[in-house]
Amino acid sequence: MRRGFIANLPLALSVAAYGSILGVLAAQKQISWVELLAMNVSIFAGAAQFVMVDMWAPPLPILEITLAVLAINIRYLLIGASLQPIFDGKSRLHKFVMMHLVADENWAVTMAEYRKGTVSTYFLFGGGLCIFFAWCLGTLTGHRVGAVVQNPEAYGLDFVFVAVFTALLTTLWRGKTDFAPWVIAAALALLAHWVLPGRWYIVIGGIGGAVVPLFRPPTTESRDGRQSS
């Protein structure tokens, strides 16, 4: 656990900075300090929490928020599957406890360590604790700052949500294989935005883009590493 905690400290700095932006936005949406802390503890998913805060408006759209968070966090199915060798032979309770603090950052560090053959579930959990504490420090500090900012538009904070997800998109782009899912997701989201009330466009666009790869023809990999249909 100690090794995992220390290994994630460099990433924790950026996590805290990223979280501070969420805290500012949460304060502007009248989300209390306690509510934000509860969100951190129960969900602990940066991108999903940004979406929750953006959708936070009375009356609270519980179903829309739930489906949006599900669509964004569905990637954790693949993350969990990739960690199977580390959890092999562990009890279900052990898996539930350790997996709750899995984030993109400590997962990546753990997988790098796994390739060296010197990792365990406690290394993963220690990294999760590091990222969790940094996230809480950032979000809750940002919330205090946001509480005294009367006009966030003057500082460009109203654009932060768009900027954060634009930055995420650039890091997630894997090449031409992503072109069709992204275009279809964007088209469905725009269509839903025009014809449906609320924030259903987030759910419809996300799920629509996610199912596109299911209709692709299977690929085979040749000896030289090239793929063909």
N, C-alpha and C positions, 0 to 999 in steps of 0.2 A: 504493500500500500504506500509506503514511504517513497519507494522508487517511482511508482506511478504518479504520485503527487508532484514530485520534483520534476519529472520528465515533462509535465504539462504546464509548468510555470511560465515558460515563454509565451505559450498560447493564451494563458489566462489574462495577460495584459490586454490583448486585443478583445477578448471576450468581455472584460469589464468595460472597455470603452464602447463597444457595441451595445452592451446592456444599458449604459447610461442614457443612450438615445431613447431606448424603449421606456425608461423611467420618466423622461421628460414628456413623452407623448402620453403616457398613462396618466400623469398628473393633469394634463390638459383635458383628458376625457373624464375627469373627476373620479378616477379609480383611486381608492384609498391606499395608503402605505401597506396596511394589513392585507387588503385584497390582492395587491401586487405580490406580496410575499407568499400568500397562499397559492397564487398562480405559479410562482417559481417552484414551490415545493411539490405541487401536485402534477404539474405538466412538464416543466423544465425542458422547453423546446423553443429556441430563439425565434426561428422563422414563424412557427405557429403562434407564438405569443404576440408577435408583431401584427399578424392578421387578426387575432382576437381583439387587440387594442383598437385597431382600425375599425372593426365592426361593432365596437362597444357603444351602443346608443339605446336609450330607453324608447320603447320597451325592448329589453334585451332579446335578440334573436337567437335563442338557445340552440334550436335545431340547425340553423344556418352555420353558426359558429362551430358546432360539433362536427358537422360534415366537412367544413373547410379545414379544420385541424386534422381530421382523419385523412383527407386527401394530401395534405402537406406532409404528414408524418408517416405515410405509407411506406416511405423509403426504409423505415426501421425494420420492416420485414426482411429486407435484404441484408441490412446491417446485422440483425440477429442471426440470420443464417450463416453469415461469414464468421461469426464468433462461435459457432457450434463446436469446433475442435477444442476450444479453450474450456467450454462448459461441459464437455463430455464426461459423464459419470457423476455430475453434480445433482443435488436434489432440486425439485421444482421450486421450493422456497428459496434456496440459494440463488437460483437463476432470477427469480422475481426481484430479490433485493439488489443484486448486483446490476441487473439490466436497467433499473429505474434511473440510474445516473449516467447512462450511456448517452453521449453527445457525439456530434461529428468529430470534434477535436480529439477527445480521449480515445475514441474508436480508431482514428487514424494512427495515433501514437502507439496504441496497443497492437495493431496489425503490423506496424513496422518492427516492433519488438518481438512479435510472434515469429516473424521470419528469421530472427536471430536465435529462436528457440529458448528464450529466457523470460517468458511471460506467464502470468497466471490470472485468474479472475480477480485476485486482490490487487494486482497491478492496474487492471481496468478500473476497479472501484476507487482506488486511490486517485487516479487521474480524474475520475468523475467528481470526486469530492473537491479537487482543486478547481475544476471548471465551474462547479456549482457555487462554491464560495465566491469566486470571481464574478459570476453572473449576478448573484444576489447583491454583492457590493456595488456593482455598476448600476443595476436597475434601481436599487433603493436610494443610492446617492443621486442619480439622475432625477428620481421622483422629488427629492427635496429641492433640487435646483428648479425643476419644472414648476413647482408650487409657487415660486416667486417671479416666474417669467410671465408677465401679463400679456404680451403680444408676441407669440412664437413666430408668427408670419414675418415679423421684422428681422428675425435672425435666420430665416429660411428653414425653420424646424418643421413647417407644414409639408415640406418637400422631402423630409428625411425618409419617410416610409417608401416613397417611390425610388429614392436614391439607393437605399439599402437593398431592395429587391433587384434593381438594375445591376448592382455590383454582384449579387448572388448569381444572376443569370450569366454574366460574363465568365464566372468561374466554373459554372456547370456545363457550358457548351462543350460538346465532345466532337463536333464536326457535322458533316452532312447527314449522318443518321438521325440527328436531333431536329433536322429542318422540318420534316412533316409533322411530328408531334407538336412542335412549338407553334407552327402556323395554324394547325387545327385547334389547338388549345386557345390561341388568341382569337380566332374567328368565332368559336363557340362562346367565349367569354363576352365578346362584343355583342353578339346576337342576344345572349341572355341579359346583358345590361340594358339593351334597348326594349326588350319585351317583358321582362320580369321585374317585380319590385325587390327592394332589398339588395343583399349581397350574394344572391344565388350564382352570379356569374363566376365567383371565385371557385365554387364547388363544381359547377358544370364545366368550366374551362379546364380545371385541374384533372378531373376524372376523364374528360374527353381526350385530353392529350395523353394521359397515362395508358389508355386502352389501344391507342394507335399501333404500338409495336406488336400487339397480338395478331394483327392482320398482315404482318410482313411474312414473306416466304422464309423458311428456315435457311440458314447459311451454314456452309461447311468451310473449314479452314484447311488450306493446302499446306504442304510442307514448307513452303517459303513464307508462310505466315499470312498470305492473302486470303480474303474471304470471297466466296462466290455463292450464288443462289443455288 
